Amino acid sequence: MSSSHHKTSFMIVPESNSAMPGTSLSSSSVLLPSCSSDVPLQMSSSHHRTSSMVNPSSLPSDKKLDFDMKKILEGHNRGASILEEYDRLRLISPTTRKQVISIMAAELVAVCGYYPTMQQKHAVAKAIISFFPELKDPTGETGYEHIYCSKGGQSGYLFDKLKNIRRNLPDSARMKSGKGKGKGKVSTSKGTTKRLEAVLTSEEMKEAEALCRNSTDKNTVRAAMAKCSTSRHAWIQDQKPFMKDILQRYPRYRDMPDLVQQDFQEIYPDASDSLLKKWDGHAMALLAYASTCREGKEINDEYHALLKTRQEHTQLFGFLVLMKFLPSYNTKGKGRVSQADMEHCIVHFHDVHRPVTECLKDTATRRPSLLVKGTKNNVEEIFLQIEEYACPLHTPNIVNAFDILFKSYYVYNLAYPVPASIFYLYLQTQIFGLHHDGKLPPAIREIASAVNAAKK
């Protein structure tokens, strides 16, 4: 970095190779072989070395990857404060270290995809301790084992951060990216690719956010929100801001709640339209299942009492069946949450003539939920309720409303409300096909088996 903010160069050292004269690099680069075996890295310097090294010119240009720490930090919206703190204190606090790891993990994902090689992770870890030598572990063999270590199983802050980033990927993306050309591509089961946009600079982010706030053209807003989606998602994941802070920084979520569908598609392209495509058939199977259960008699009778020729009734009652058969337990695990409490934190119906401001007062939950004006027989208007806001949906379609509701938990990085956690987990695993760490509750497995049998 000018004294301290220096740029460090790295080279790959093969496990065996003929000896080569001492080599120095004229530019800073990390050489990344396509193989997945762990190859030690050697830092170059202006001094001659007798160790074996690969000449950069002998490798294709697409194997060179530049981790310029100073440039990366200066281009990030939190980078300036990190550099200023380091220049002033000459140390890295745990909070700042977490920010550095988050920034570099995001950079690694943007450049190499969700599954970078061990060499790439080694290169990033070594770049970090070279730029911030105070982070080096003097007791370790490499000095960066706490950031990334591949011996005896992978571990370290960088490894944990990458694992955390991947934890909500759909099954189709939870596979290693191919070694094809192009950076930041994630393979999918359908043979499509999703390019990860680079994180915007601070100025670019401010411009996009200002355009989102001030534009009256919805297409312009959608384009601007898409442009800064990667940076916004990283901010929400890393900083875990309160919901009110997200809505204050991006107020268009309030008048255009369908923006969460656009954001979700950026993150999970293969799972994005799952509910809209699957629900009609799934709802019919759920109602068929309910008709065979004693517990489902009441809801089944209510469904048949309506003018059930309308498709909307089947769609709505499919969700009501899930609420009926997937009760959660209270926080102490000593009893089931009542169905009324569960429904109330997911969807609540109000008289069509009642002012929305009055409807909001009746709802205790501050998590995303649906506020419906009308009855189960006649839905006239739907709002996505978040905190004290009622965000109007552009259509009273109940499937679209539940689609936005579910996706809001992912886009805003929110935990499911306890009373409805199993309900949302069913949608997550059985409809959207998103990964879940841990065992599925028996109730989900039972209903899923019954639904699959009903569809055959």
C-alpha positions, 0 to 999 in steps of 0.5 A, spaced: 500 500 500 503 505 497 507 504 502 501 499 504 496 499 499 501 495 494 499 490 488 501 483 489 503 478 484 502 471 484 504 465 480 502 458 480 507 453 482 506 446 479 508 440 484 513 438 479 517 441 473 524 442 470 527 448 474 527 455 471 531 461 472 529 466 477 523 470 474 519 476 475 512 479 473 511 485 470 504 486 471 500 483 477 496 476 475 494 470 478 495 464 473 489 459 474 490 452 471 483 448 469 485 442 473 481 442 480 487 439 484 490 443 489 497 446 486 501 451 491 501 458 489 508 462 489 508 470 490 513 473 485 518 478 487 523 482 483 529 478 487 531 472 483 528 465 485 531 458 483 524 455 485 520 452 479 515 457 476 510 457 470 511 462 465 505 467 464 506 467 457 506 460 456 499 459 458 492 462 454 490 469 456 484 466 459 488 463 465 490 469 467 486 472 473 488 479 476 486 480 484 488 487 484 485 488 492 486 496 491 482 496 485 477 492 487 476 495 494 476 502 491 470 500 486 466 497 492 461 502 496 464 500 502 471 500 500 473 507 501 471 506 509 475 500 509 482 503 506 481 509 510 480 505 517 486 501 515 491 507 513 489 511 520 489 505 525 494 500 521 490 494 523 483 490 521 478 489 526 473 483 526 468 487 523 472 490 517 475 483 516 468 480 515 467 486 510 473 484 506 471 477 506 464 478 503 467 483 498 472 478 495 467 472 496 463 476 491 468 478 487 470 471 486 463 469 485 462 474 479 469 472 476 469 465 477 462 463 478 459 459 485 464 454 485 471 457 484 477 452 484 481 451 490 487 455 486 482 461 485 480 460 493 488 460 495 489 466 490 484 470 493 486 468 500 493 470 499 492 476 496 488 478 502 494 477 507 499 480 502 495 487 502 493 486 509 499 483 512 496 484 519 491 479 517 497 474 516 497 468 521 504 467 523 503 460 526 501 457 520 504 454 514 501 459 509 499 464 513 492 464 511 489 458 513 484 462 517 482 465 510 482 459 506 485 452 507 484 446 503 488 441 507 484 435 511 478 438 508 476 445 506 475 451 511 476 458 513 472 464 512 472 465 505 470 457 504 464 459 509 462 465 506 462 462 499 458 456 502 453 461 505 452 464 498 451 458 495 446 455 501 439 457 497 441 456 490 436 451 487 438 444 485 440 446 478 445 451 480 448 446 486 453 443 481 460 445 479 460 450 473 463 447 467 470 450 464 467 453 458 469 460 456 466 466 459 466 468 466 461 468 471 457 463 468 453 458 472 451 451 469 443 449 469 440 443 468 436 446 462 443 447 459 442 455 459 447 459 463 446 465 467 451 471 467 453 474 474 454 481 473 459 485 476 458 489 482 457 496 481 462 501 483 459 506 488 458 512 483 454 507 478 450 504 484 448 511 486 446 513 479 442 507 478 438 508 485 437 515 484 434 513 477 429 508 481 427 513 486 425 518 481 423 515 474 416 515 473 416 510 467 416 503 470 420 500 465 426 504 466 425 503 473 425 495 472 431 496 468 435 500 473 433 495 478 436 490 474 442 493 473 444 494 480 441 487 483 447 484 484 450 489 488 443 490 492 443 483 493 450 483 496 448 489 500 442 485 503 446 478 504 452 481 507 449 487 511 442 484 513 439 491 514 432 492 517 426 491 512 425 499 513 432 500 511 431 496 504 424 500 503 427 507 504 433 505 500 429 502 494 422 505 495 419 502 488 418 496 492 412 499 495 409 501 489 412 496 484 412 489 489 412 485 483 420 487 482 421 481 487 419 477 482 425 480 477 430 480 483 428 472 484 429 471 477 436 474 477 438 469 483 434 463 481 432 463 473 430 456 473 426 456 479 422 463 478 416 461 474 415 454 478 409 456 482 405 459 476 406 453 472 405 448 477 400 450 482 393 449 478 395 441 478 398 441 484 392 445 487 387 439 485 391 434 487 391 437 494 384 438 494 383 431 492 388 429 498 384 433 503 377 429 501 380 423 503 382 426 510 378 427 516 381 433 518 380 436 511 372 435 511 371 442 513 375 445 508 373 441 503 365 442 504 367 450 504 370 449 497 364 445 494 359 450 497 362 455 493 361 456 485 367 452 484 367 452 477 372 458 477 379 456 477 381 462 482 377 458 487 381 451 486 388 455 486 386 459 493 383 453 496 390 449 494 393 454 499 388 453 504 389 446 504 397 447 505 395 451 511 390 446 514 395 440 514 402 443 515 401 446 522 408 449 525 410 448 532 411 454 537 418 457 539 418 452 545 416 446 541 411 444 546 405 445 542 402 446 535 400 453 533 393 454 531 390 454 524 388 461 525 394 464 527 398 461 522 393 463 516 393 470 519 401 471 518 400 469 511 393 471 508 388 475 512 381 477 508 378 484 509 371 487 507 372 491 500 369 497 503 374 498 509 380 503 508 387 499 507 389 504 513 384 500 518 386 493 515 393 494 517 392 496 524 389 489 525 395 485 523 400 484 528 405 480 524 411 485 521 413 479 516 411 479 509 404 477 508 398 478 504 392 483 505 386 481 501 380 485 500 374 481 499 372 474 500 374 467 499 369 467 494 370 474 491 377 476 491 377 484 489 384 487 491 390 484 494 396 488 497 403 485 499 403 487 506 410 489 509 411 492 516 406 498 516 406 498 508 400 495 504 404 495 497 398 494 491 399 488 486 397 489 479 392 483 479 388 480 484 390 473 481 392 469 488 397 465 485 401 471 483 400 474 490 403 468 493 408 467 488 410 474 490 409 473 497 414 467 497 419 470 493 420 476 498 423 472 503 428 470 499 429 477 496 429 481 502 433 475 506 428 474 511 427 468 516 420 465 515 415 466 521 415 461 526 407 459 525 408 458 517 415 456 517 413 449 515 408 452 510 413 456 506 418 450 507 413 446 503 413 451 497 421 452 497 422 444 497 416 441 493 414 447 488 420 451 487 425 446 488 430 450 492 435 446 497 434 445 504 439 443 509 436 438 514 431 433 514 424 435 512 418 434 517 414 428 516 408 432 514 411 435 508 413 428 506 407 425 507 403 430 503 408 430 497 407 423 496 400 423 496 400 429 491 405 425 487 400 419 487 394 423 485 398 426 479 399 419 476 
